[in-house]
Amino acid sequence: MNVEHNHDIYTTKDHSFIQWEAKVREGLCDRCNTEKDHSLDYEELLGSGQYKESYRADMIRWGEMKRQQDSGFFCRLAIKHATQPIWIISDCRRMSDVQWFHEEFPDRCICVRVEASEQTRSQRGWRFTTGIDDAESECGLDEGVKFDFIIRNDGADDVLEKQLEDLRSLIKSREEESNTLHNIKPEK
């Protein structure tokens, strides 16, 4: 699959995909003025290095507070400006996120899990932190979710490309099923 990367949108021959994490964080930055109010480096928060790690606990607490006020807050924020026909919500953290999308878009959801070994994650800068990495925001979907597809992301590009091609086939199949169900004829 030939994928062109453009910050938060991935374009393939057939579809554009919107990436949840970047959109949520963009919206949150606009919404709560993170950079100005807390003197944080927004670009560093998007990464996976030590800078982000030092603020994770505060980010998790703030996210929990927002979810307690409104369980769909982050989900609506993620799709607020979405115009692509297919969305990849790549950073759901809780069962309530998955449930929200299944309730709002019942015949269009494909639940995908991306996994990497602890060794790979460590090489990318992750270190287990008690009270953070065992919190719901980090492991709330480890049990009780029926995933339609699981991707292993341990750094082998050819393996990842094959998995993404298989996922693309699943998406196309579901899209065709949904169009048939709703009597929608695809544009040619």
N, C-alpha and C positions, 0 to 999 in steps of 0.2 A: 504494500500500500504506500503510495507516494503521499506523504503528509507534509504540508507546509505549515510552519509555526509562525503565528502572528500574535505574540503576547498571550492573549487568553482565548483566541479562537483558532481551532484547528480545521483546516479545509481539506477535504478529500475530493476526489473526482465527483462524487455523488451528493455529498452533504457537507454542511457546516455544523460544527459542534461548539457548544458554549461550555466553558469550564467553570464549574461552580465556585471553587475556592477563590479564584482571582476576582470573579464578579462580586462575591460576598464581601471580600476584603476591600475592593474598590468602594462598594457602597458603604461599608462600615467606616472607611476612612473619611468619605464625604459626610456621613451622618454624624459621627462623633468627633470629627476633627482630631483624630488620633495624633497626627504629626505635630499639630500646633499645641494641643492641650497637654500632651505628655512628652513632648520633645523626642518622639520616637522616629527612627528611620524606617519609613514605610517599605521601601524596597528590601531592606534587611529582614523585616517581619515576614515577607513573602518567601524567604529562603528557608533552608533547613539547617543553618549553622548555629553556632553558639549564641549569637545575638538573639535570635528568635527563642532559643531555649531559655534564656534568662528572663523572658517576659511571658512564657507560656502559662504559668500559674495565674498571673493577673488576667491574661486573655481568657482563660477558662472560667474564672470567677465572673468576669463581666458577661461572658456568653451565657452562663447559667442564670444570671440575674435576668437577662433579656428573655430567655426561654421561659422562665417562671412567669414573667409578665405576659408573654405571648408565644406559645409553642410553635407557631408558624412564621415567626418574625424572619428568621434567616432564610427559610424556603422562599417566601415571597420576595425578599430582597434579591435572592439569587436569580429569579426569573423576571424581575421587574421590567427590564429593557430587552428581554430575549425576543428575537425575531426569527431565529433559525428554526427549521422544521423539526430538528432533533436536538435534544439537549443531553449533555453528559454532565450529570451532577456528581462531581468527582470527590467531594469531601463531606458526604453525610457522616455525621458523628453519632447520632442517636436514633433509637427506634422511632421516636416521634417524628424525625425528619423523613424516614422511610415511609412511615404510615401516612404522613401528610401528602407525599407525592402519590402514593397508591390510592388515597381517597380522592384527591383532586384530578388525577389522570389515570383512572383504573385500568384502562385497556392499552395504555401507552408506556407503562413502566417496565424496564428491564433492570433488575437489581444485580450490580456487578461489584465484586470485591477485588481489590488490588492488594496483593500480599508481597512482602519481601522478608527474607530471613533476617534475624537479629544481626548477623554478621554484616550483611549488606547495609542495613539501616545504620549500624555503627560506623561503617566506612563513609556514610553520607552525613555524619555528624551527630547522630542520635545517641543519647545516653539515657538509660532507664532512670527515672526520677520518681521515687515513692511519693504518692499524693498527687502526682500529675499523670504519669503513664498508666496508673491503675484506676484512674477516674473514668467516669462514664464517657466523657468526651473522647477518650482514647481507646476504650475497649467495650463500649456499649453495644457494638454490633458484632462482637466476637461469638455470641450465642443467640439463638432464637430467630435468626433471619434466614430465609430460604433464598440463597443467591442463585440467579439464573446463569451466572457466568463468573468464573474466578480467574484472574490474571496474576501470574507470577512475574514480579518485576525485580529480578536479581541481577540485572545488568547485561544479559545476553540479548543484543539487539535483534538477532535473527529469530530467537524464540519469542520475544515481545512482538515483533512484526507479524509473526504467524498467529499469535493469540489475538492481536488487533484485527487481523483479517477475518478470523473466525467470529469475533464480536461483531464486526461490520456485517457479516452474513446473517447473524442472528437479528441484528437491528433491522436489516432490510426485510427479512422474513416476517418479523412482527409488524413492521410498517404495512406490508402487503396484507397481512391478516386483518389489521385494524381498518385499512381502507376498504377491504371486502365487507367487513362487519358493518361499516358505516356507509357502504355503497359509494365510496369516493373513487373516482378514476384518476390515476396519477397523470400529471402533465408530461407531455413528450417533447 
